[in-house]
Amino acid sequence: VTHSIPACIGSMTINSKQLDNESPVSIFAVNKCYVTVQEGTFFDGSGFAALVREGYKVRSDVNITLEFRTTAVHGVLLGVSSAKVDAIGLEIVNGKVVFHVNNGAGRITATYEQRGTNSLCDGKWHKLQANKSKHRISLIIDGNLVQTDNPYIQSTSADTNNPIYVGGYPADVKQNCLTSKSSFHGCLRNLVLTKGQQAELFDFSRAFDLRGVFPHSCPGAEH
């Protein structure tokens, strides 16, 4: 077995001596255990998850679905870029969910803003769907649709070749469709990217780089 266990371990004794969990000599990718826990992946606001090391090709069509829960009004949700301008990006900016796409001719943006006193950053689960179909883009939050006009109708393919960064990205990585550098603080679950009939559910424990991200468990309430 070469991977770590997604679990809580406590009250360990060796030769009748209880180990001190509170002050370890060294620690790596170990988080505290939560009294109440929910399914999902916890992002502590300091890092990111990197998926598809060989690079994800968005091209003409992609449908992204995920659920998020946060109390922070800023944070990167997802970005896929290229060495050129082609890219897609999902982020929370000032409490609004923003979906950017650049097929090479220029960035277009769909923005969802919650109406009334309700907030998307209320610590409750919200469903997000971001769709790019050639030059058209749309965003659905909790069943509410936002579409945007794209003047660049001839440009239909986002020729990305970089990894999928979720919850943030490294300082030395360029993201052409993200405006925020703030790492996401909260929980994500059920990240699925669909191309045509091919749906891929991403397991964060299989990410090739995880920093400040704890798969498989979310605190039941924000601490």
C-alpha positions in Angstrom: 0.0 0.0 0.0 1.5 3.3 -1.1 -1.2 5.8 -0.3 -2.4 7.2 3.0 -5.6 6.3 4.7 -8.5 8.8 4.6 -9.5 8.4 8.2 -9.2 9.6 11.7 -6.8 7.9 14.1 -6.8 8.6 17.8 -5.6 7.2 21.2 -2.7 5.3 19.9 -0.5 3.5 22.4 2.8 1.7 21.8 4.2 -0.5 24.6 1.5 0.9 26.9 2.6 4.5 26.3 0.1 6.8 24.7 1.5 8.8 21.8 1.1 12.6 21.9 -0.9 13.6 18.9 -0.8 17.3 19.8 2.9 17.9 19.4 4.3 15.6 16.6 8.0 15.8 15.7 6.9 16.3 12.0 3.6 16.4 10.2 2.7 16.1 6.5 -0.9 16.4 5.0 -2.6 15.5 8.3 -5.5 17.6 9.4 -7.5 17.6 12.6 -10.5 15.3 12.9 -14.0 16.9 13.0 -16.7 16.2 15.6 -19.2 16.3 12.8 -18.1 15.5 9.3 -19.7 15.8 5.8 -18.8 14.2 2.5 -16.5 16.4 0.4 -13.0 17.8 0.2 -11.8 20.6 2.6 -9.7 23.5 1.2 -8.1 25.4 4.0 -7.5 28.6 2.0 -3.8 28.2 1.5 -3.4 26.0 -1.6 -4.9 24.0 -4.4 -5.4 20.6 -6.0 -3.8 19.8 -9.4 -5.5 17.2 -11.6 -4.6 15.8 -15.0 -0.8 16.2 -15.0 -0.5 15.7 -18.8 -2.9 18.6 -19.4 -6.7 18.9 -20.0 -8.0 19.8 -23.4 -11.2 21.8 -23.2 -11.5 22.5 -27.0 -15.0 23.2 -28.2 -17.2 21.8 -25.5 -17.1 21.2 -21.7 -19.7 21.0 -19.0 -18.5 21.5 -15.4 -20.6 20.6 -12.4 -19.6 20.8 -8.7 -21.0 21.7 -5.3 -19.3 24.2 -3.0 -19.7 25.5 0.5 -17.9 28.6 1.8 -18.2 31.6 4.0 -15.4 33.5 2.1 -16.5 36.0 -0.6 -13.4 35.5 -2.7 -11.7 32.3 -4.0 -10.6 30.4 -7.1 -12.8 27.4 -7.9 -11.3 26.0 -11.1 -8.9 27.0 -13.9 -7.6 25.4 -17.0 -5.2 27.5 -19.1 -2.7 27.3 -21.9 0.6 29.0 -22.7 -1.4 31.2 -25.1 -4.6 33.1 -24.1 -6.9 30.1 -24.4 -8.4 29.2 -21.0 -11.4 28.8 -18.8 -11.9 29.9 -15.2 -14.4 29.7 -12.4 -14.1 31.9 -9.4 -16.0 33.6 -6.6 -15.4 37.4 -6.6 -17.1 39.6 -4.1 -19.7 36.9 -3.4 -20.6 36.4 -7.1 -19.8 33.3 -9.1 -17.9 34.2 -12.3 -17.2 31.9 -15.4 -14.6 33.2 -17.9 -13.8 31.6 -21.2 -11.3 32.7 -23.8 -11.3 30.7 -27.1 -8.4 32.8 -28.4 -10.2 35.9 -29.6 -10.9 37.5 -26.2 -12.3 36.7 -22.7 -16.1 36.5 -22.2 -17.7 36.3 -18.8 -20.9 35.0 -17.3 -21.6 36.3 -13.7 -24.2 35.0 -11.2 -25.2 37.3 -8.4 -27.5 36.2 -5.6 -30.6 38.4 -5.4 -32.0 39.7 -2.1 -30.5 39.0 1.3 -29.4 35.5 0.5 -25.7 34.9 0.0 -23.8 32.2 -1.9 -21.2 32.4 0.8 -23.5 31.4 3.7 -21.7 28.1 4.5 -24.4 26.0 2.9 -24.0 23.8 -0.1 -24.7 25.3 -3.6 -24.8 23.6 -6.9 -22.9 25.0 -9.8 -23.0 24.1 -13.5 -20.8 25.9 -16.0 -21.2 25.1 -19.7 -19.1 26.0 -22.7 -20.5 25.0 -26.1 -18.4 26.3 -28.9 -18.7 30.2 -28.5 -21.7 30.0 -26.1 -21.2 30.0 -22.3 -23.7 29.6 -19.5 -23.7 29.4 -15.7 -26.4 27.7 -13.6 -26.3 28.2 -9.8 -28.9 26.3 -7.7 -31.1 26.0 -10.9 -30.8 29.7 -11.9 -29.5 30.3 -15.4 -27.2 33.1 -16.6 -26.2 33.4 -20.2 -23.9 35.9 -21.9 -23.5 37.2 -25.4 -20.2 36.4 -27.2 -19.2 38.8 -30.0 -16.4 36.3 -31.1 -18.7 33.8 -32.7 -16.0 32.6 -35.2 -13.7 31.5 -32.3 -15.0 28.2 -30.8 -12.2 26.2 -29.3 -10.3 26.8 -26.1 -7.0 25.0 -26.9 -5.8 24.4 -23.3 -3.0 22.0 -22.4 -2.3 22.6 -18.8 -3.5 20.7 -15.7 -6.9 21.5 -14.0 -6.2 23.6 -11.0 -8.9 23.5 -8.3 -9.2 25.9 -5.4 -6.2 27.9 -6.4 -3.0 27.5 -8.3 0.8 27.8 -7.8 2.4 31.3 -7.9 4.5 30.5 -11.0 1.5 29.2 -13.0 -0.2 31.5 -15.5 -4.0 31.5 -15.5 -5.5 33.5 -18.4 -9.1 33.3 -17.2 -8.8 33.9 -13.5 -8.7 37.4 -11.9 -8.4 36.2 -8.3 -5.2 34.8 -6.7 -7.2 34.0 -3.5 -7.2 30.3 -2.7 -10.7 28.8 -2.0 -11.5 28.3 1.7 -14.4 25.8 2.2 -15.6 22.5 0.9 -16.1 21.1 -2.6 -17.6 17.9 -3.8 -18.9 16.0 -6.9 -16.6 17.7 -9.4 -17.5 16.3 -12.8 -16.2 17.4 -16.2 -18.3 16.2 -19.2 -17.4 16.2 -22.8 -20.1 14.8 -25.1 -21.2 11.6 -23.5 -17.9 11.2 -21.5 -18.4 12.3 -17.8 -15.4 12.2 -15.5 -15.8 12.4 -11.7 -12.6 13.7 -10.2 -11.4 12.2 -6.9 -9.2 14.8 -5.1 -7.2 12.0 -3.3 -5.8 11.1 -6.8 -4.6 14.7 -7.5 -0.9 14.8 -8.5 -0.3 17.8 -6.3 -2.3 18.7 -3.1 -1.5 21.7 -0.9 -3.8 22.7 1.9 -6.4 20.3 0.6 -7.9 17.4 2.6 -9.9 14.8 0.6 -12.8 12.8 1.8 -13.9 15.0 4.8 -15.4 18.4 5.4 -16.0 19.9 8.9 -19.8 19.7 9.5 -19.8 23.5 10.2 -17.2 26.2 9.5 -14.8 26.7 12.4 
